[in-house]
Amino acid sequence: MEGSARRAVIFVDNSYQELEAWYPYLRLQEAGVSVHFCGAKAGQIYESKLGYPAKAEFAYSELSVAEFDAVLIPGGFAPDRIRRHREANLFVKQMNDAGKLVAAICHGPWVLCSADGLLRGRRVTAFHSIKDDVVNAGARWEESCAVADGNLVTAQGPEDLPRFMQLILERLQ
């Protein structure tokens, strides 16, 4: 993948799950992908559940589907905040519609639930407590550590990061 000039964005807000943001950030960088954090406000620092900072390089409103190959949504409580931003939901939906990689782990699929029908008929997994939410959004639930359905990759939690990243990296090749 090196030299492929791939670009990915990771959504963050306060109370994101640090492993689910930073592990993909570092693994993607190792694979030669240019990775950027994005939040409601560019330049703002968002703290993880344990206080670990991530500075948003972009605001949701600044994103263009043409400029990115992937969007990743980590879990924690941040997805409940992220999904409140119309621009975030719209970007995720447009990335999916363009056939680009959309990945979410743990509570991250909450954002997918708010992305205007993105989950309808799709195979997904997530943290067990939001199973009803993703099913009610039209998804077909799978009890698996990680699930890939075309350009959509989902996983249940931090312990599933190795498989989650394998599926992501395969799709970015």
N, C-alpha and C positions, 0 to 999 in steps of 0.2 A: 504494500500500500504506500510505501515511502515514495515521495515525489508526486503523489497523486493530487496534491493541493486540495484535499478534502477539508471541509469546515463543519464544525459541530457547535451547537449551542446547548448549554445546560441551564435550565431554569432554576432559580433560587429565590427564596424568601425566608424570613425569619423562621426558625425551628425546622430547617431542612435536616435530613439525616446525613451526617458528615461522610460516612463511608460510601453511601449511595451517590454522593456528588463527587467526592474526591477520587475514589477508586476509578470510576469511568474517566474522569478528567485526566488522570495520570496515564492510564492504559491507552487512551486515545492519542495522547501526546507521544507516547512511546511508539505508536504505530504511524506517526507522521501526520496525524490529523491536527489541524489548528482548532483549538477548543476555547470557547468563550463562555463566561457566565453571563446570564441575563436576568434582570429583575424588573420590577415596576419602574424603577428610576435608575438610569445610567449613573455610574459613579457612587452609588450607595453601597454600603457594606451591610450584608445580611449575615446574621449569626446562626450557626447550626443549633441543634438541641443542646449541645454541650458548649456553645459559645465560640466555636471555630468560625472565623470570618471568611466570607467569599465576597469579593467586590464585583458588582455587575458592570461589565463593560458596555452593555447595551440595555436600553429599555425595550419592552415588548413592542412598543409603537415604532421603533427604529428598525425592526427586523424585516428582511425581504427573503422570501422563499428562494429566489434566484441565487442568493449568496450563500446558502447553507445546504449541506447534504444530510444533516441529521439534527434532531432535537431530542434531548433526554430530560426526563422529569424524575428526579429523585423523590424519595418519600419523606417521612417525618410528618410534621403538621403543616409544612409549607404548601403542599398542593391545595389544601383548603383555602389558603390565601391567594395562591396563583390563579385558581379557577375563577376568582372574582373579577379578574381583568379580562374584558372582552378581547383586547388585542392579543393576549396570550392564547386564549381559546381559538381565536381566528387563525393565528399563525400555525398552531398545531394542526388544525383542520386543513389548512392550505398545504402544509407539508405532506400530509397524508394524501390529499387529492392529487398532488404532484408525484406520488409514488416514492417519495423520499422517506428515509428512515425515521420512524417515530418510536421511541423507547421510553418505558415507564416502569418503575419498580416500587414495590411496597404500596404506599398510599398514592404514588404518582398517577395511577390510572384514574383518580378522582378528576384530574384535569381532562383526561380522555372522555369521561362521562359528560363533561360540559362542552365538548368540541363538536356540537351540532351533528349528532348522528354517527360520529366516527366509529363507535363500537358496535353498531348494528350489524349482527351476523358474524362478528369477528371472534376468533378464538383468543382468550386471554386468561391470565392469572393475575393475582394481586395479593396483598395482605388479606388474610381471611376476614377481617372485620369489615372490609368494604366489598365483599363478594356480592351482597344484595344490591349495592349501588351499581356495580358494573353489569350485573344481570339485568337490572331494571333499565339500564341504558341500552340494552339489546345485545349484549355480548353473550357468547357461549363460554361458560366457565370451565376451566380445566384445573384439576388439582395436580399441579406440577410445579417444580421449582422455577422453570422458565418456559415460556411459550413463544414461538415465532409463527406469525400468520402473515406471510408475504413481507411487507415493509414494516409491520408492527411487531415489536418485541416487548414482552412484559415478564416480570419476575416477582416473586413473593417477598423477598427481604434480603438483608445484607449477606446472609449465608449463601445466597444464590448468585452473588456477584460474579464468580468465575464463569458460570454457565451463561449468565446474562451477557457478559462481555464477549464470550465466544460467539454467540449469536449475532451480536451487534457488529463485531469485526468481520464476520463472514459476509454480512450484508453490505459492508462498506468497501469490500474488495473490488 
